[in-house]
Amino acid sequence: MDEANNQGAEKRDFYRIKYPEAEQPTLHIGKSSFQIIDLSEQGIRFQITENTPFQINKTVKVSIQIKKGEKLTLRGYLQFDTSTNVLLLISTEYQQLYNKAHEQNDLRNSVIEINDVIFDIISTANDKISIKDQKHYLLKSIQNISAQIKFADDDTIDIKGQFIRSDGIESIMLLSLSIPFQKVFAEQLKLKNKYAGYLK
């Protein structure tokens, strides 16, 4: 086997484990607990409710240059498709104002200002704006959260991360202090052995 093939054999992607309900680990954030739906070394997806006692989505104030000397000021929530592709979901109280401007102007030719930084607008829709953030300014602006994961075997791991997306039912946390690969692999092996055909 040549060197290139050796490198390919050694290279591994992040394992993502989708848990059966009975095996779901618990995410502890402060005094709140959430069931984890799936996880990898770098991220977790967990269930949330309307009564979640802290803000999942980050609210920001933005301004859009729609005409020379005229700006549109809005508020919305950031959702991250990736670290560079970001959605701004327009807050309900600003949607009428935004929709009127959206109908009268081609906002794709405009730029948007968030936290004193200018971003290009990729596309627009009735309730959202897609933004390109090549230098990850917006992701870096989100507060890191410390938390713990408790697994079914009572093993507990400390993590840190940022809430990057939420739909009111599930939320995704991108981890800066990640889950050790050995633990993820052990969880995958456990599920494979316990549930016939789990990985098929």
N, C-alpha and C positions, 0 to 999 in steps of 0.2 A: 504493500500500500504506500503510495507516495505521500509527500508532505501535505499537499492540498487535501487529499482524502483524509489524512489524519486530523487535520484542522476541522474538517467537516464533521468527522465522527465525534470530536470533543466538544464541538459547539452545541449548545442546548438552548431551546427557547424557554420562555417562562411557562411552567405548567399552570393550567387553570383548572381548578377543581369545582365542579358543580355538585353541591351536597344534596343527598336525600334529606327530606325534612327531619327525620329522626336523628340524623348525624350532624345537623347544622351547629357550628361553633357559635359562641355568643360574643358580641362586641360590647365592651364596657367603656362608655365615655362618661366620666364623672359618675353620677348616680344613676345614669340611664343605661339600659341594656337593649340590644338589638340582635336579631337573628341574622347570621351571615348566610347569604344564598350561594355565593361562590367566591373564590379567592385565588390569587397567584402570589408570587413573591412581592410584586410591586403594587398590587391593588386588591380591594375587596368591594363586593356589592352586598348591601345589606338592606333589610326591610325597615321602613320608617312609617310613622303614623302622623295624623294631623296634630297630635299632642306632643310631638317631639319638642323638648324644652330648650332648644337652641336653634339658631338660624343655619340651615343647610346651604341655601343659595346666597351668594354675596350680592347685595344691592349696590348699584353704582349710579352716580349722576353722570350724564354724557351730554355732549353738545355736537350738533351736526351743522356744518356750513352748507346751507341749502342754496343761498344766493349771495352775491357780493354784499357784504355788510349785514347779512341776516343769518342768525343762528337759531336752530331748533334745540331746545333744552328738554331732556327726557330723563326718566329713571327706569332702570330695568335690572334684570338678574343675569349673571354670567353663568353659562353652561359651557363646558369644555368637551368638544368632540375629540380633540387631541390637544397637546400643549400649545400648538400654533393656530389651530382652527377653533374659534370661539364664537358662541352664539350669545347675543344680547336679547333676552326675552323682555319685551316692553311691559312695564307694570300696568295693571288694569286701569289706573286713574290717568295714565298718559296715552292709552291706546287710541282714543278718538283724535287727539292732537296729532299723533304720529300717522294715523291712517289718512288724515286730510293732507298732510305734507307728502306722504307716500304717493297719493293719487295725483298730486300736482307737480311732483318733481321726480326725476330719475336719480334716486339717492345713490345708485351704484357709482355715479361719477363724483360722489362727495367723499369727504373723509370724516372720521368720527374722533372726538377727543374724550379720553377717559383718564382720569388721574393725571392731567397735564401732559399726556402722551398722545400723539396723533397716530391713528391706525387707518389702513385702507379698508373700505367696505367691499366685500366680495359679492354679496347678494342681499336682497331684501325680500321680505314677505309681509303679510298683513300684521303680524304680531312679533316679528323678530328680524334681527339684522345679523348677518354672518360677517365676521371680522377676521383678518389675518394678523397674527401676532408673532412674527418671526423670532423675536428676541425674548419671548416668554414673560414680558412685563406683567401681564395680567395674572398669570399663574403664580408668579413670585409675590404678587400683592396679597395673596390669600393666606390667612393665618394658618400655621401648623397646629394640629390638634394632637394631643397625647391621648392614647387609649390602650386598652388591653384586649387580647383575644383569649378566650378560654375554650379549649377544645374538649371533645367528648371524653378524652382520657384524663381530663383535669389538668393537662399541661397548659400553662399560661405564658403568653408572649407579649412583651411591650412593643407597641408600634407608635409611629408618628406619621401624620399625613394631612392631606388637604381634601375637602369636599369639592369635587369637580363637576358633578352632575347629579340632578335629582328630578324625579317626575311626580313627587308627592306620595309614591308607593315604595320606591326603591331609591337608594342613593349610592353613588360610587365614590370611594375614597382612594386617592393616589398616594402611595406610601413613600415617605422619605427615609424612615427607619423601617426597613422591609422585614418580611417574614423569612427566616433562614430557608434556603433551598432544601436542606436536609429534612426540615419539618414538613414542607409541602410534599416532598417525595414520599415521606413516611405516611402522610395522610392519604395520598393517592394509592399507595400499595395496600393500606388497610381497607379502603373501600373496594378495591379490585378483588381482594381475597374474601371480603364479607358478602359482596353482592355479585353474584354470577352475572357476567356479561355487562358489568357496570361501564367499562370503557369501550364497549363495542358500539 
